Amino acid sequence: MSEHEKSRLTVEIHNKTYTIIGSESPSHVRLVASLVDQKMNEIQDSNRHLDTAKLAVLTAVNTMSDYLKLKEDYATLLGSLNKKEDK
């Protein structure tokens, strides 16, 4: 799919239907939706009292935390590779 082509895909996240419009492949969008759904279910399993809005925010916070950790790990690995290349 080209950068400017957009597709419309309907996915289900936490028992609600969402229409996602974007330039990513349908398989990518489905994977992302599935991972969000899994994370929301995981968080809700340990916090049954959460309403959907709080659950969504906790899911976003957890996901962003994971992203930042991976980003830091990636930067560390790149730094290590650059040091090895400089030698």
Order of alpha helices (4+ residues) and beta strands (2+ residues): beta-beta-alpha-alpha
